Amino acid sequence: MAQHNPCLIVTSITPFGQTGPQRHYRATDLILMAMGGSTCLVGEPGRPPLRLGVPQAELHAGAEAAVGTLLALHYR
């Protein structure tokens, strides 16, 4: 799409990026929160980490993607 319209702003959300060895990996909210370290903030010291009660990773990713898209529009 960018080749046909260089002014196009494209926002893409992927769990492990668009390039690199893990680009085709899939992830759930639990995997993303564990890899991001958020699960260590929930629970009691000395016990295994817990997941947050409500899925959060996708919500945060969407909010950050929206901010990035708005910044790109503002810059242009």
PDB file of N, CA, C, O and CB in Angstrom:
ATOM      1  N   MET A   1       0.814  -1.190   0.000  1.00  0.00           N
ATOM      2  CA  MET A   1       0.000   0.000   0.000  1.00  0.00           C
ATOM      3  C   MET A   1       0.862   1.260   0.000  1.00  0.00           C
ATOM      4  O   MET A   1       0.543   2.244  -0.667  1.00  0.00           O
ATOM      5  CB  MET A   1      -0.928  -0.005   1.196  1.00  0.00           C
ATOM      6  N   ALA A   2       1.949   1.215   0.752  1.00  0.00           N
ATOM      7  CA  ALA A   2       2.807   2.394   0.842  1.00  0.00           C
ATOM      8  C   ALA A   2       3.474   2.713  -0.498  1.00  0.00           C
ATOM      9  O   ALA A   2       3.798   3.869  -0.768  1.00  0.00           O
ATOM     10  CB  ALA A   2       3.871   2.187   1.917  1.00  0.00           C
ATOM     11  N   GLN A   3       3.679   1.698  -1.336  1.00  0.00           N
ATOM     12  CA  GLN A   3       4.275   1.951  -2.647  1.00  0.00           C
ATOM     13  C   GLN A   3       3.310   2.736  -3.538  1.00  0.00           C
ATOM     14  O   GLN A   3       3.743   3.555  -4.348  1.00  0.00           O
ATOM     15  CB  GLN A   3       4.669   0.624  -3.325  1.00  0.00           C
ATOM     16  N   HIS A   4       2.017   2.492  -3.395  1.00  0.00           N
ATOM     17  CA  HIS A   4       1.019   3.186  -4.201  1.00  0.00           C
ATOM     18  C   HIS A   4       0.680   4.565  -3.642  1.00  0.00           C
ATOM     19  O   HIS A   4       0.311   5.468  -4.393  1.00  0.00           O
ATOM     20  CB  HIS A   4      -0.238   2.350  -4.297  1.00  0.00           C
ATOM     21  N   ASN A   5       0.805   4.728  -2.329  1.00  0.00           N
ATOM     22  CA  ASN A   5       0.479   5.992  -1.681  1.00  0.00           C
ATOM     23  C   ASN A   5       1.493   6.258  -0.566  1.00  0.00           C
ATOM     24  O   ASN A   5       1.279   5.822   0.565  1.00  0.00           O
ATOM     25  CB  ASN A   5      -0.975   5.972  -1.119  1.00  0.00           C
ATOM     26  N   PRO A   6       2.600   6.968  -0.860  1.00  0.00           N
ATOM     27  CA  PRO A   6       3.648   7.192   0.126  1.00  0.00           C
ATOM     28  C   PRO A   6       3.205   8.040   1.321  1.00  0.00           C
ATOM     29  O   PRO A   6       3.887   8.057   2.346  1.00  0.00           O
ATOM     30  CB  PRO A   6       4.813   7.845  -0.535  1.00  0.00           C
ATOM     31  N   CYS A   7       2.094   8.730   1.206  1.00  0.00           N
ATOM     32  CA  CYS A   7       1.607   9.550   2.318  1.00  0.00           C
ATOM     33  C   CYS A   7       0.747   8.755   3.301  1.00  0.00           C
ATOM     34  O   CYS A   7       0.306   9.286   4.320  1.00  0.00           O
ATOM     35  CB  CYS A   7       0.810  10.724   1.781  1.00  0.00           C
ATOM     36  N   LEU A   8       0.517   7.508   2.993  1.00  0.00           N
ATOM     37  CA  LEU A   8      -0.336   6.667   3.825  1.00  0.00           C
ATOM     38  C   LEU A   8       0.344   6.376   5.161  1.00  0.00           C
ATOM     39  O   LEU A   8       1.532   6.057   5.201  1.00  0.00           O
ATOM     40  CB  LEU A   8      -0.673   5.352   3.096  1.00  0.00           C
ATOM     41  N   ILE A   9      -0.398   6.486   6.237  1.00  0.00           N
ATOM     42  CA  ILE A   9       0.094   6.130   7.571  1.00  0.00           C
ATOM     43  C   ILE A   9      -0.536   4.796   7.935  1.00  0.00           C
ATOM     44  O   ILE A   9      -1.761   4.676   7.976  1.00  0.00           O
ATOM     45  CB  ILE A   9      -0.246   7.243   8.645  1.00  0.00           C
ATOM     46  N   VAL A  10       0.289   3.799   8.198  1.00  0.00           N
ATOM     47  CA  VAL A  10      -0.188   2.454   8.518  1.00  0.00           C
ATOM     48  C   VAL A  10       0.215   2.121   9.944  1.00  0.00           C
ATOM     49  O   VAL A  10       1.373   2.284  10.329  1.00  0.00           O
ATOM     50  CB  VAL A  10       0.380   1.399   7.521  1.00  0.00           C
ATOM     51  N   THR A  11      -0.744   1.655  10.720  1.00  0.00           N
ATOM     52  CA  THR A  11      -0.484   1.220  12.084  1.00  0.00           C
ATOM     53  C   THR A  11      -0.738  -0.275  12.165  1.00  0.00           C
ATOM     54  O   THR A  11      -1.804  -0.750  11.772  1.00  0.00           O
ATOM     55  CB  THR A  11      -1.367   1.995  13.105  1.00  0.00           C
ATOM     56  N   SER A  12       0.228  -1.012  12.667  1.00  0.00           N
ATOM     57  CA  SER A  12       0.115  -2.461  12.777  1.00  0.00           C
ATOM     58  C   SER A  12       0.502  -2.883  14.187  1.00  0.00           C
ATOM     59  O   SER A  12       1.505  -2.420  14.729  1.00  0.00           O
ATOM     60  CB  SER A  12       1.005  -3.174  11.723  1.00  0.00           C
ATOM     61  N   ILE A  13      -0.292  -3.757  14.770  1.00  0.00           N
ATOM     62  CA  ILE A  13       0.000  -4.262  16.112  1.00  0.00           C
ATOM     63  C   ILE A  13       0.304  -5.755  15.996  1.00  0.00           C
ATOM     64  O   ILE A  13      -0.552  -6.539  15.588  1.00  0.00           O
ATOM     65  CB  ILE A  13      -1.200  -3.999  17.102  1.00  0.00           C
ATOM     66  N   THR A  14       1.512  -6.136  16.352  1.00  0.00           N
ATOM     67  CA  THR A  14       1.906  -7.541  16.356  1.00  0.00           C
ATOM     68  C   THR A  14       2.569  -7.852  17.689  1.00  0.00           C
ATOM     69  O   THR A  14       3.189  -6.966  18.277  1.00  0.00           O
ATOM     70  CB  THR A  14       2.862  -7.866  15.166  1.00  0.00           C
ATOM     71  N   PRO A  15       2.461  -9.077  18.185  1.00  0.00           N
ATOM     72  CA  PRO A  15       3.033  -9.378  19.490  1.00  0.00           C
ATOM     73  C   PRO A  15       4.559  -9.328  19.532  1.00  0.00           C
ATOM     74  O   PRO A  15       5.136  -8.975  20.561  1.00  0.00           O
ATOM     75  CB  PRO A  15       2.577 -10.723  19.924  1.00  0.00           C
ATOM     76  N   PHE A  16       5.216  -9.677  18.428  1.00  0.00           N
ATOM     77  CA  PHE A  16       6.673  -9.745  18.439  1.00  0.00           C
ATOM     78  C   PHE A  16       7.318  -8.978  17.288  1.00  0.00           C
ATOM     79  O   PHE A  16       8.442  -9.290  16.894  1.00  0.00           O
ATOM     80  CB  PHE A  16       7.112 -11.179  18.392  1.00  0.00           C
ATOM     81  N   GLY A  17       6.621  -7.982  16.744  1.00  0.00           N
ATOM     82  CA  GLY A  17       7.185  -7.163  15.688  1.00  0.00           C
ATOM     83  C   GLY A  17       6.933  -7.726  14.300  1.00  0.00           C
ATOM     84  O   GLY A  17       6.406  -8.829  14.147  1.00  0.00           O
ATOM     85  N   GLN A  18       7.314  -6.959  13.299  1.00  0.00           N
ATOM     86  CA  GLN A  18       7.110  -7.358  11.908  1.00  0.00           C
ATOM     87  C   GLN A  18       8.340  -7.996  11.286  1.00  0.00           C
ATOM     88  O   GLN A  18       8.253  -8.609  10.222  1.00  0.00           O
ATOM     89  CB  GLN A  18       6.701  -6.169  11.093  1.00  0.00           C
ATOM     90  N   THR A  19       9.476  -7.855  11.938  1.00  0.00           N
ATOM     91  CA  THR A  19      10.714  -8.457  11.438  1.00  0.00           C
ATOM     92  C   THR A  19      11.363  -9.235  12.571  1.00  0.00           C
ATOM     93  O   THR A  19      10.973  -9.093  13.730  1.00  0.00           O
ATOM     94  CB  THR A  19      11.689  -7.371  10.876  1.00  0.00           C
ATOM     95  N   GLY A  20      12.324 -10.033  12.249  1.00  0.00           N
ATOM     96  CA  GLY A  20      13.044 -10.788  13.267  1.00  0.00           C
ATOM     97  C   GLY A  20      12.601 -12.231  13.365  1.00  0.00           C
ATOM     98  O   GLY A  20      11.621 -12.627  12.735  1.00  0.00           O
ATOM     99  N   PRO A  21      13.311 -13.016  14.145  1.00  0.00           N
ATOM    100  CA  PRO A  21      13.060 -14.455  14.183  1.00  0.00           C
ATOM    101  C   PRO A  21      11.722 -14.842  14.830  1.00  0.00           C
ATOM    102  O   PRO A  21      11.234 -15.945  14.586  1.00  0.00           O
ATOM    103  CB  PRO A  21      14.173 -15.128  14.917  1.00  0.00           C
ATOM    104  N   GLN A  22      11.130 -13.986  15.630  1.00  0.00           N
ATOM    105  CA  GLN A  22       9.874 -14.324  16.308  1.00  0.00           C
ATOM    106  C   GLN A  22       8.657 -13.641  15.680  1.00  0.00           C
ATOM    107  O   GLN A  22       7.580 -13.648  16.275  1.00  0.00           O
ATOM    108  CB  GLN A  22       9.966 -13.944  17.771  1.00  0.00           C
ATOM    109  N   ARG A  23       8.806 -13.062  14.510  1.00  0.00           N
ATOM    110  CA  ARG A  23       7.726 -12.272  13.914  1.00  0.00           C
ATOM    111  C   ARG A  23       6.473 -13.091  13.640  1.00  0.00           C
ATOM    112  O   ARG A  23       5.379 -12.527  13.599  1.00  0.00           O
ATOM    113  CB  ARG A  23       8.201 -11.643  12.629  1.00  0.00           C
ATOM    114  N   HIS A  24       6.593 -14.402  13.451  1.00  0.00           N
ATOM    115  CA  HIS A  24       5.431 -15.239  13.156  1.00  0.00           C
ATOM    116  C   HIS A  24       4.834 -15.880  14.409  1.00  0.00           C
ATOM    117  O   HIS A  24       3.834 -16.593  14.320  1.00  0.00           O
ATOM    118  CB  HIS A  24       5.816 -16.318  12.169  1.00  0.00           C
ATOM    119  N   TYR A  25       5.432 -15.636  15.562  1.00  0.00           N
ATOM    120  CA  TYR A  25       4.911 -16.221  16.790  1.00  0.00           C
ATOM    121  C   TYR A  25       3.575 -15.586  17.142  1.00  0.00           C
ATOM    122  O   TYR A  25       3.335 -14.415  16.851  1.00  0.00           O
ATOM    123  CB  TYR A  25       5.912 -16.048  17.944  1.00  0.00           C
ATOM    124  N   ARG A  26       2.722 -16.360  17.763  1.00  0.00           N
ATOM    125  CA  ARG A  26       1.438 -15.853  18.242  1.00  0.00           C
ATOM    126  C   ARG A  26       1.523 -15.731  19.760  1.00  0.00           C
ATOM    127  O   ARG A  26       2.368 -16.361  20.397  1.00  0.00           O
ATOM    128  CB  ARG A  26       0.249 -16.791  17.809  1.00  0.00           C
ATOM    129  N   ALA A  27       0.645 -14.921  20.330  1.00  0.00           N
ATOM    130  CA  ALA A  27       0.697 -14.723  21.778  1.00  0.00           C
ATOM    131  C   ALA A  27      -0.699 -14.450  22.325  1.00  0.00           C
ATOM    132  O   ALA A  27      -1.552 -13.881  21.644  1.00  0.00           O
ATOM    133  CB  ALA A  27       1.648 -13.565  22.137  1.00  0.00           C
ATOM    134  N   THR A  28      -0.907 -14.864  23.556  1.00  0.00           N
ATOM    135  CA  THR A  28      -2.134 -14.543  24.275  1.00  0.00           C
ATOM    136  C   THR A  28      -1.844 -13.386  25.221  1.00  0.00           C
ATOM    137  O   THR A  28      -0.693 -12.981  25.385  1.00  0.00           O
ATOM    138  CB  THR A  28      -2.680 -15.785  25.053  1.00  0.00           C
ATOM    139  N   ASP A  29      -2.886 -12.861  25.835  1.00  0.00           N
ATOM    140  CA  ASP A  29      -2.710 -11.779  26.804  1.00  0.00           C
ATOM    141  C   ASP A  29      -1.786 -12.219  27.940  1.00  0.00           C
ATOM    142  O   ASP A  29      -0.940 -11.443  28.385  1.00  0.00           O
ATOM    143  CB  ASP A  29      -4.074 -11.332  27.367  1.00  0.00           C
ATOM    144  N   LEU A  30      -1.942 -13.449  28.409  1.00  0.00           N
ATOM    145  CA  LEU A  30      -1.116 -13.947  29.507  1.00  0.00           C
ATOM    146  C   LEU A  30       0.366 -13.975  29.125  1.00  0.00           C
ATOM    147  O   LEU A  30       1.218 -13.576  29.920  1.00  0.00           O
ATOM    148  CB  LEU A  30      -1.577 -15.348  29.919  1.00  0.00           C
ATOM    149  N   ILE A  31       0.672 -14.438  27.930  1.00  0.00           N
ATOM    150  CA  ILE A  31       2.064 -14.481  27.474  1.00  0.00           C
ATOM    151  C   ILE A  31       2.639 -13.075  27.389  1.00  0.00           C
ATOM    152  O   ILE A  31       3.765 -12.843  27.829  1.00  0.00           O
ATOM    153  CB  ILE A  31       2.168 -15.183  26.105  1.00  0.00           C
ATOM    154  N   LEU A  32       1.889 -12.138  26.834  1.00  0.00           N
ATOM    155  CA  LEU A  32       2.382 -10.765  26.698  1.00  0.00           C
ATOM    156  C   LEU A  32       2.594 -10.100  28.047  1.00  0.00           C
ATOM    157  O   LEU A  32       3.580  -9.389  28.242  1.00  0.00           O
ATOM    158  CB  LEU A  32       1.416  -9.940  25.869  1.00  0.00           C
ATOM    159  N   MET A  33       1.678 -10.325  28.978  1.00  0.00           N
ATOM    160  CA  MET A  33       1.825  -9.721  30.299  1.00  0.00           C
ATOM    161  C   MET A  33       3.012 -10.342  31.050  1.00  0.00           C
ATOM    162  O   MET A  33       3.738  -9.634  31.749  1.00  0.00           O
ATOM    163  CB  MET A  33       0.526  -9.892  31.114  1.00  0.00           C
ATOM    164  N   ALA A  34       3.212 -11.660  30.910  1.00  0.00           N
ATOM    165  CA  ALA A  34       4.338 -12.316  31.562  1.00  0.00           C
ATOM    166  C   ALA A  34       5.667 -11.833  30.976  1.00  0.00           C
ATOM    167  O   ALA A  34       6.612 -11.564  31.717  1.00  0.00           O
ATOM    168  CB  ALA A  34       4.220 -13.839  31.424  1.00  0.00           C
ATOM    169  N   MET A  35       5.736 -11.724  29.653  1.00  0.00           N
ATOM    170  CA  MET A  35       6.980 -11.267  29.031  1.00  0.00           C
ATOM    171  C   MET A  35       7.257  -9.800  29.328  1.00  0.00           C
ATOM    172  O   MET A  35       8.414  -9.382  29.375  1.00  0.00           O
ATOM    173  CB  MET A  35       6.925 -11.483  27.527  1.00  0.00           C
ATOM    174  N   GLY A  36       6.202  -9.019  29.529  1.00  0.00           N
ATOM    175  CA  GLY A  36       6.369  -7.608  29.858  1.00  0.00           C
ATOM    176  C   GLY A  36       6.648  -7.358  31.328  1.00  0.00           C
ATOM    177  O   GLY A  36       7.025  -6.249  31.706  1.00  0.00           O
ATOM    178  N   GLY A  37       6.466  -8.383  32.173  1.00  0.00           N
ATOM    179  CA  GLY A  37       6.761  -8.250  33.595  1.00  0.00           C
ATOM    180  C   GLY A  37       5.586  -7.853  34.469  1.00  0.00           C
ATOM    181  O   GLY A  37       5.737  -7.753  35.687  1.00  0.00           O
ATOM    182  N   SER A  38       4.419  -7.622  33.881  1.00  0.00           N
ATOM    183  CA  SER A  38       3.275  -7.171  34.674  1.00  0.00           C
ATOM    184  C   SER A  38       2.785  -8.222  35.657  1.00  0.00           C
ATOM    185  O   SER A  38       2.246  -7.877  36.709  1.00  0.00           O
ATOM    186  CB  SER A  38       2.146  -6.775  33.763  1.00  0.00           C
ATOM    187  N   THR A  39       2.963  -9.504  35.331  1.00  0.00           N
ATOM    188  CA  THR A  39       2.474 -10.547  36.232  1.00  0.00           C
ATOM    189  C   THR A  39       3.240 -10.575  37.553  1.00  0.00           C
ATOM    190  O   THR A  39       2.717 -11.064  38.555  1.00  0.00           O
ATOM    191  CB  THR A  39       2.569 -11.903  35.556  1.00  0.00           C
ATOM    192  N   CYS A  40       4.456 -10.064  37.571  1.00  0.00           N
ATOM    193  CA  CYS A  40       5.240 -10.035  38.807  1.00  0.00           C
ATOM    194  C   CYS A  40       4.725  -8.983  39.791  1.00  0.00           C
ATOM    195  O   CYS A  40       5.098  -8.989  40.964  1.00  0.00           O
ATOM    196  CB  CYS A  40       6.703  -9.767  38.489  1.00  0.00           C
ATOM    197  N   LEU A  41       3.881  -8.094  39.314  1.00  0.00           N
ATOM    198  CA  LEU A  41       3.328  -7.058  40.185  1.00  0.00           C
ATOM    199  C   LEU A  41       2.075  -7.529  40.913  1.00  0.00           C
ATOM    200  O   LEU A  41       1.594  -6.844  41.816  1.00  0.00           O
ATOM    201  CB  LEU A  41       3.013  -5.813  39.377  1.00  0.00           C
ATOM    202  N   VAL A  42       1.544  -8.678  40.538  1.00  0.00           N
ATOM    203  CA  VAL A  42       0.306  -9.193  41.111  1.00  0.00           C
ATOM    204  C   VAL A  42       0.625 -10.455  41.909  1.00  0.00           C
ATOM    205  O   VAL A  42       1.378 -11.312  41.447  1.00  0.00           O
ATOM    206  CB  VAL A  42      -0.751  -9.485  39.998  1.00  0.00           C
ATOM    207  N   GLY A  43       0.058 -10.566  43.094  1.00  0.00           N
ATOM    208  CA  GLY A  43       0.291 -11.739  43.922  1.00  0.00           C
ATOM    209  C   GLY A  43       1.032 -11.362  45.192  1.00  0.00           C
ATOM    210  O   GLY A  43       1.125 -10.189  45.553  1.00  0.00           O
ATOM    211  N   GLU A  44       1.553 -12.368  45.855  1.00  0.00           N
ATOM    212  CA  GLU A  44       2.255 -12.163  47.127  1.00  0.00           C
ATOM    213  C   GLU A  44       3.734 -12.486  46.981  1.00  0.00           C
ATOM    214  O   GLU A  44       4.100 -13.357  46.191  1.00  0.00           O
ATOM    215  CB  GLU A  44       1.632 -13.027  48.237  1.00  0.00           C
ATOM    216  N   PRO A  45       4.592 -11.795  47.735  1.00  0.00           N
ATOM    217  CA  PRO A  45       6.034 -12.072  47.668  1.00  0.00           C
ATOM    218  C   PRO A  45       6.327 -13.536  48.012  1.00  0.00           C
ATOM    219  O   PRO A  45       5.728 -14.102  48.927  1.00  0.00           O
ATOM    220  CB  PRO A  45       6.807 -11.137  48.626  1.00  0.00           C
ATOM    221  N   GLY A  46       7.245 -14.129  47.277  1.00  0.00           N
ATOM    222  CA  GLY A  46       7.634 -15.510  47.522  1.00  0.00           C
ATOM    223  C   GLY A  46       6.725 -16.535  46.876  1.00  0.00           C
ATOM    224  O   GLY A  46       6.974 -17.734  46.993  1.00  0.00           O
ATOM    225  N   ARG A  47       5.684 -16.098  46.202  1.00  0.00           N
ATOM    226  CA  ARG A  47       4.766 -17.007  45.530  1.00  0.00           C
ATOM    227  C   ARG A  47       4.848 -16.771  44.023  1.00  0.00           C
ATOM    228  O   ARG A  47       5.346 -15.729  43.597  1.00  0.00           O
ATOM    229  CB  ARG A  47       3.309 -16.812  46.045  1.00  0.00           C
ATOM    230  N   PRO A  48       4.377 -17.706  43.214  1.00  0.00           N
ATOM    231  CA  PRO A  48       4.422 -17.513  41.758  1.00  0.00           C
ATOM    232  C   PRO A  48       3.612 -16.290  41.336  1.00  0.00           C
ATOM    233  O   PRO A  48       2.647 -15.924  42.007  1.00  0.00           O
ATOM    234  CB  PRO A  48       3.895 -18.764  41.036  1.00  0.00           C
ATOM    235  N   PRO A  49       3.994 -15.667  40.245  1.00  0.00           N
ATOM    236  CA  PRO A  49       3.244 -14.509  39.751  1.00  0.00           C
ATOM    237  C   PRO A  49       1.850 -14.917  39.292  1.00  0.00           C
ATOM    238  O   PRO A  49       1.610 -16.069  38.930  1.00  0.00           O
ATOM    239  CB  PRO A  49       3.998 -13.831  38.600  1.00  0.00           C
ATOM    240  N   LEU A  50       0.941 -13.953  39.313  1.00  0.00           N
ATOM    241  CA  LEU A  50      -0.435 -14.186  38.890  1.00  0.00           C
ATOM    242  C   LEU A  50      -0.760 -13.298  37.698  1.00  0.00           C
ATOM    243  O   LEU A  50      -0.102 -12.285  37.463  1.00  0.00           O
ATOM    244  CB  LEU A  50      -1.421 -13.924  40.050  1.00  0.00           C
ATOM    245  N   ARG A  51      -1.782 -13.692  36.954  1.00  0.00           N
ATOM    246  CA  ARG A  51      -2.228 -12.835  35.855  1.00  0.00           C
ATOM    247  C   ARG A  51      -3.205 -11.799  36.394  1.00  0.00           C
ATOM    248  O   ARG A  51      -3.834 -12.004  37.432  1.00  0.00           O
ATOM    249  CB  ARG A  51      -2.886 -13.676  34.720  1.00  0.00           C
ATOM    250  N   LEU A  52      -3.322 -10.708  35.693  1.00  0.00           N
ATOM    251  CA  LEU A  52      -4.299  -9.688  36.058  1.00  0.00           C
ATOM    252  C   LEU A  52      -5.695 -10.231  35.785  1.00  0.00           C
ATOM    253  O   LEU A  52      -5.865 -11.093  34.923  1.00  0.00           O
ATOM    254  CB  LEU A  52      -4.052  -8.362  35.275  1.00  0.00           C
ATOM    255  N   GLY A  53      -6.685  -9.743  36.502  1.00  0.00           N
ATOM    256  CA  GLY A  53      -8.037 -10.259  36.385  1.00  0.00           C
ATOM    257  C   GLY A  53      -8.679 -10.003  35.037  1.00  0.00           C
ATOM    258  O   GLY A  53      -9.488 -10.812  34.582  1.00  0.00           O
ATOM    259  N   VAL A  54      -8.345  -8.909  34.391  1.00  0.00           N
ATOM    260  CA  VAL A  54      -8.945  -8.532  33.119  1.00  0.00           C
ATOM    261  C   VAL A  54      -7.830  -8.429  32.081  1.00  0.00           C
ATOM    262  O   VAL A  54      -6.779  -7.863  32.380  1.00  0.00           O
ATOM    263  CB  VAL A  54      -9.737  -7.183  33.238  1.00  0.00           C
ATOM    264  N   PRO A  55      -8.024  -8.962  30.864  1.00  0.00           N
ATOM    265  CA  PRO A  55      -6.984  -8.829  29.833  1.00  0.00           C
ATOM    266  C   PRO A  55      -6.595  -7.363  29.613  1.00  0.00           C
ATOM    267  O   PRO A  55      -7.454  -6.512  29.380  1.00  0.00           O
ATOM    268  CB  PRO A  55      -7.467  -9.447  28.508  1.00  0.00           C
ATOM    269  N   GLN A  56      -5.313  -7.088  29.688  1.00  0.00           N
ATOM    270  CA  GLN A  56      -4.827  -5.718  29.593  1.00  0.00           C
ATOM    271  C   GLN A  56      -3.874  -5.473  28.436  1.00  0.00           C
ATOM    272  O   GLN A  56      -3.828  -4.359  27.914  1.00  0.00           O
ATOM    273  CB  GLN A  56      -4.155  -5.348  30.856  1.00  0.00           C
ATOM    274  N   ALA A  57      -3.119  -6.468  28.021  1.00  0.00           N
ATOM    275  CA  ALA A  57      -2.066  -6.252  27.015  1.00  0.00           C
ATOM    276  C   ALA A  57      -2.625  -5.690  25.716  1.00  0.00           C
ATOM    277  O   ALA A  57      -2.071  -4.747  25.152  1.00  0.00           O
ATOM    278  CB  ALA A  57      -1.330  -7.560  26.731  1.00  0.00           C
ATOM    279  N   GLU A  58      -3.729  -6.273  25.240  1.00  0.00           N
ATOM    280  CA  GLU A  58      -4.310  -5.795  23.987  1.00  0.00           C
ATOM    281  C   GLU A  58      -4.850  -4.379  24.129  1.00  0.00           C
ATOM    282  O   GLU A  58      -4.756  -3.578  23.199  1.00  0.00           O
ATOM    283  CB  GLU A  58      -5.422  -6.731  23.529  1.00  0.00           C
ATOM    284  N   LEU A  59      -5.412  -4.073  25.284  1.00  0.00           N
ATOM    285  CA  LEU A  59      -5.934  -2.717  25.514  1.00  0.00           C
ATOM    286  C   LEU A  59      -4.812  -1.688  25.499  1.00  0.00           C
ATOM    287  O   LEU A  59      -4.945  -0.629  24.886  1.00  0.00           O
ATOM    288  CB  LEU A  59      -6.687  -2.648  26.852  1.00  0.00           C
ATOM    289  N   HIS A  60      -3.709  -1.995  26.170  1.00  0.00           N
ATOM    290  CA  HIS A  60      -2.573  -1.078  26.197  1.00  0.00           C
ATOM    291  C   HIS A  60      -1.940  -0.949  24.813  1.00  0.00           C
ATOM    292  O   HIS A  60      -1.550   0.144  24.403  1.00  0.00           O
ATOM    293  CB  HIS A  60      -1.527  -1.553  27.213  1.00  0.00           C
ATOM    294  N   ALA A  61      -1.839  -2.064  24.099  1.00  0.00           N
ATOM    295  CA  ALA A  61      -1.268  -2.016  22.749  1.00  0.00           C
ATOM    296  C   ALA A  61      -2.120  -1.138  21.843  1.00  0.00           C
ATOM    297  O   ALA A  61      -1.585  -0.347  21.065  1.00  0.00           O
ATOM    298  CB  ALA A  61      -1.148  -3.435  22.155  1.00  0.00           C
ATOM    299  N   GLY A  62      -3.429  -1.268  21.936  1.00  0.00           N
ATOM    300  CA  GLY A  62      -4.326  -0.449  21.125  1.00  0.00           C
ATOM    301  C   GLY A  62      -4.217   1.028  21.449  1.00  0.00           C
ATOM    302  O   GLY A  62      -4.221   1.870  20.551  1.00  0.00           O
ATOM    303  N   ALA A  63      -4.120   1.342  22.745  1.00  0.00           N
ATOM    304  CA  ALA A  63      -3.999   2.745  23.148  1.00  0.00           C
ATOM    305  C   ALA A  63      -2.682   3.348  22.660  1.00  0.00           C
ATOM    306  O   ALA A  63      -2.659   4.476  22.168  1.00  0.00           O
ATOM    307  CB  ALA A  63      -4.102   2.871  24.675  1.00  0.00           C
ATOM    308  N   GLU A  64      -1.594   2.601  22.795  1.00  0.00           N
ATOM    309  CA  GLU A  64      -0.296   3.102  22.342  1.00  0.00           C
ATOM    310  C   GLU A  64      -0.261   3.225  20.819  1.00  0.00           C
ATOM    311  O   GLU A  64       0.348   4.154  20.287  1.00  0.00           O
ATOM    312  CB  GLU A  64       0.835   2.178  22.825  1.00  0.00           C
ATOM    313  N   ALA A  65      -0.907   2.300  20.118  1.00  0.00           N
ATOM    314  CA  ALA A  65      -0.968   2.388  18.657  1.00  0.00           C
ATOM    315  C   ALA A  65      -1.758   3.621  18.226  1.00  0.00           C
ATOM    316  O   ALA A  65      -1.387   4.298  17.267  1.00  0.00           O
ATOM    317  CB  ALA A  65      -1.602   1.114  18.062  1.00  0.00           C
ATOM    318  N   ALA A  66      -2.839   3.908  18.930  1.00  0.00           N
ATOM    319  CA  ALA A  66      -3.629   5.098  18.608  1.00  0.00           C
ATOM    320  C   ALA A  66      -2.812   6.367  18.821  1.00  0.00           C
ATOM    321  O   ALA A  66      -2.859   7.280  17.997  1.00  0.00           O
ATOM    322  CB  ALA A  66      -4.906   5.143  19.461  1.00  0.00           C
ATOM    323  N   VAL A  67      -2.067   6.428  19.917  1.00  0.00           N
ATOM    324  CA  VAL A  67      -1.224   7.597  20.185  1.00  0.00           C
ATOM    325  C   VAL A  67      -0.157   7.739  19.104  1.00  0.00           C
ATOM    326  O   VAL A  67       0.084   8.839  18.605  1.00  0.00           O
ATOM    327  CB  VAL A  67      -0.564   7.486  21.577  1.00  0.00           C
ATOM    328  N   GLY A  68       0.478   6.636  18.748  1.00  0.00           N
ATOM    329  CA  GLY A  68       1.497   6.694  17.696  1.00  0.00           C
ATOM    330  C   GLY A  68       0.939   7.148  16.360  1.00  0.00           C
ATOM    331  O   GLY A  68       1.580   7.913  15.639  1.00  0.00           O
ATOM    332  N   THR A  69      -0.252   6.679  16.032  1.00  0.00           N
ATOM    333  CA  THR A  69      -0.887   7.088  14.783  1.00  0.00           C
ATOM    334  C   THR A  69      -1.228   8.568  14.802  1.00  0.00           C
ATOM    335  O   THR A  69      -1.011   9.269  13.814  1.00  0.00           O
ATOM    336  CB  THR A  69      -2.145   6.264  14.529  1.00  0.00           C
ATOM    337  N   LEU A  70      -1.756   9.047  15.910  1.00  0.00           N
ATOM    338  CA  LEU A  70      -2.072  10.472  16.032  1.00  0.00           C
ATOM    339  C   LEU A  70      -0.816  11.338  15.959  1.00  0.00           C
ATOM    340  O   LEU A  70      -0.841  12.414  15.362  1.00  0.00           O
ATOM    341  CB  LEU A  70      -2.808  10.736  17.344  1.00  0.00           C
ATOM    342  N   LEU A  71       0.274  10.879  16.559  1.00  0.00           N
ATOM    343  CA  LEU A  71       1.536  11.621  16.465  1.00  0.00           C
ATOM    344  C   LEU A  71       2.035  11.679  15.022  1.00  0.00           C
ATOM    345  O   LEU A  71       2.533  12.712  14.574  1.00  0.00           O
ATOM    346  CB  LEU A  71       2.602  10.978  17.364  1.00  0.00           C
ATOM    347  N   ALA A  72       1.899  10.569  14.299  1.00  0.00           N
ATOM    348  CA  ALA A  72       2.311  10.572  12.893  1.00  0.00           C
ATOM    349  C   ALA A  72       1.466  11.520  12.067  1.00  0.00           C
ATOM    350  O   ALA A  72       1.993  12.210  11.194  1.00  0.00           O
ATOM    351  CB  ALA A  72       2.226   9.172  12.312  1.00  0.00           C
ATOM    352  N   LEU A  73       0.164  11.572  12.322  1.00  0.00           N
ATOM    353  CA  LEU A  73      -0.703  12.502  11.625  1.00  0.00           C
ATOM    354  C   LEU A  73      -0.362  13.954  11.963  1.00  0.00           C
ATOM    355  O   LEU A  73      -0.347  14.821  11.090  1.00  0.00           O
ATOM    356  CB  LEU A  73      -2.152  12.213  11.964  1.00  0.00           C
ATOM    357  N   HIS A  74      -0.090  14.199  13.235  1.00  0.00           N
ATOM    358  CA  HIS A  74       0.275  15.555  13.665  1.00  0.00           C
ATOM    359  C   HIS A  74       1.591  16.001  13.018  1.00  0.00           C
ATOM    360  O   HIS A  74       1.716  17.139  12.564  1.00  0.00           O
ATOM    361  CB  HIS A  74       0.395  15.615  15.204  1.00  0.00           C
ATOM    362  N   TYR A  75       2.562  15.096  12.985  1.00  0.00           N
ATOM    363  CA  TYR A  75       3.862  15.431  12.396  1.00  0.00           C
ATOM    364  C   TYR A  75       3.717  15.747  10.912  1.00  0.00           C
ATOM    365  O   TYR A  75       4.344  16.680  10.410  1.00  0.00           O
ATOM    366  CB  TYR A  75       4.860  14.276  12.596  1.00  0.00           C
ATOM    367  N   ARG A  76       2.904  14.983  10.220  1.00  0.00           N
ATOM    368  CA  ARG A  76       2.722  15.217   8.801  1.00  0.00           C
ATOM    369  C   ARG A  76       1.947  16.500   8.576  1.00  0.00           C
ATOM    370  O   ARG A  76       1.690  16.873   7.431  1.00  0.00           O
ATOM    371  CB  ARG A  76       2.008  14.039   8.148  1.00  0.00           C
TER     372      ARG A  76
END
